Amino acid sequence: MNSKFWQQRWQEGRIGFHQSDVNLQLIKYFSTLALPIGSRVLVPLCGKSVDMVWLARAGYDVIGIELVESAVQAFFDEQNITPIITEFTSNFDESTLKRYQGQLAGQTISLWVADIFALSSTAIGDIAAVYDRAALIALPADVRPDYSEQIYKLSNNAPQLLITLNYEQSKKDGPPFSISQEQLKHYYDANYEIIELENQSSILNSASELSVTEHVWLLSKR
Ligand SMILES: C[S@@+](CC[C@H](N)C(=O)[O-])C[C@H]1O[C@@H](n2cnc3c(N)ncnc32)[C@H](O)[C@@H]1O
């Protein structure tokens, strides 16, 4: 699942992961993070998710990170926001990174066009919480330990609202990938207390016969 894979999916419009409505678990559980209004929320691997609109309207600044520039452009186009675009040099690999920044409901939405591993906490600024929907589960198993470590560093161990799926991985290739509770502990247990807020049966459009459960987790600093 390299950059080319995602560039191609966006180019061909194969974005079945994108939801036209705000995620119901976000609405139901975001308050468990107990964030002061005006806090900055990190949305890793954000795509053009309308969940970011909900967060801004709820009074939070949003910092998104997305590899594919057309996804970021589509977000601002679809929300009728004219962004200010700024270029930066990654202090990780010297590559050029872009930040699209716009205002919505009095809040700032900053979307970085970048590989999440090319960013630092200095670049993105203070983060009060992380909202991970279809980010951890978009990544193959060998990348996930590095991803959880990167999220920990970028957010300085901020609490997370995390949504995962669980199904028999041998019956279908990801993404989205299945994450078991054991795997989740392996990625996050050292730095976070992990609480399951809810689980419910779900379906995958790409494999509707599969038995799938969706899990909502609250990860809090240890
Ligand atoms: C499954 S989609 C989920 C998008 C969004 N979270 C949502 O709920 O609609 C995963 C997104 O992560 C982006 N992505 C994949 N690898 C990435 C990386 N290393 N850094 C930043 N973005 C990445 C992809 O381009 C894609 O838009």
Ligand as a Chemical Component Dictionary entry (heavy atoms), coordinates in Angstrom:
data_LIG
# 
_chem_comp.id                   LIG 
_chem_comp.type                 NON-POLYMER 
_chem_comp.pdbx_formal_charge   0 
_chem_comp.three_letter_code    LIG 
# 
loop_
_chem_comp_atom.comp_id 
_chem_comp_atom.atom_id 
_chem_comp_atom.alt_atom_id 
_chem_comp_atom.type_symbol 
_chem_comp_atom.charge 
_chem_comp_atom.model_Cartn_x 
_chem_comp_atom.model_Cartn_y 
_chem_comp_atom.model_Cartn_z 
_chem_comp_atom.pdbx_ordinal 
LIG C1  C1  C 0  -9.141  4.467  3.913 1  
LIG S1  S1  S 1  -8.820  6.147  3.525 2  
LIG C2  C2  C 0  -9.657  6.966  4.870 3  
LIG C3  C3  C 0  -9.849  8.445  4.689 4  
LIG C4  C4  C 0  -10.583 9.138  5.828 5  
LIG N1  N1  N 0  -10.011 8.876  7.119 6  
LIG C5  C5  C 0  -12.046 8.798  5.816 7  
LIG O1  O1  O 0  -12.555 8.374  6.862 8  
LIG O2  O2  O -1 -12.698 8.979  4.775 9  
LIG C6  C6  C 0  -7.102  6.312  3.896 10 
LIG C7  C7  C 0  -6.508  7.604  3.387 11 
LIG O3  O3  O 0  -5.165  7.702  3.844 12 
LIG C8  C8  C 0  -4.344  8.225  2.818 13 
LIG N2  N2  N 0  -2.995  7.723  3.113 14 
LIG C9  C9  C 0  -2.527  6.467  2.956 15 
LIG N3  N3  N 0  -1.265  6.348  3.389 16 
LIG C10 C10 C 0  -0.909  7.569  3.862 17 
LIG C11 C11 C 0  0.280   8.093  4.462 18 
LIG N4  N4  N 0  1.375   7.323  4.647 19 
LIG N5  N5  N 0  0.302   9.384  4.834 20 
LIG C12 C12 C 0  -0.783  10.171 4.653 21 
LIG N6  N6  N 0  -1.943  9.730  4.087 22 
LIG C13 C13 C 0  -2.003  8.452  3.696 23 
LIG C14 C14 C 0  -4.967  7.705  1.533 24 
LIG O4  O4  O 0  -4.656  8.491  0.419 25 
LIG C15 C15 C 0  -6.461  7.727  1.875 26 
LIG O5  O5  O 0  -7.056  8.941  1.506 27 
# 
loop_
_chem_comp_bond.comp_id 
_chem_comp_bond.atom_id_1 
_chem_comp_bond.atom_id_2 
_chem_comp_bond.value_order 
_chem_comp_bond.pdbx_ordinal 
LIG C1  S1  SING 1  
LIG S1  C2  SING 2  
LIG S1  C6  SING 3  
LIG C2  C3  SING 4  
LIG C3  C4  SING 5  
LIG C4  N1  SING 6  
LIG C4  C5  SING 7  
LIG C5  O1  DOUB 8  
LIG C5  O2  SING 9  
LIG C6  C7  SING 10 
LIG C7  O3  SING 11 
LIG C7  C15 SING 12 
LIG O3  C8  SING 13 
LIG C8  N2  SING 14 
LIG C8  C14 SING 15 
LIG N2  C9  SING 16 
LIG N2  C13 SING 17 
LIG C9  N3  DOUB 18 
LIG N3  C10 SING 19 
LIG C10 C11 SING 20 
LIG C10 C13 DOUB 21 
LIG C11 N4  SING 22 
LIG C11 N5  DOUB 23 
LIG N5  C12 SING 24 
LIG C12 N6  DOUB 25 
LIG N6  C13 SING 26 
LIG C14 O4  SING 27 
LIG C14 C15 SING 28 
LIG C15 O5  SING 29 
# 
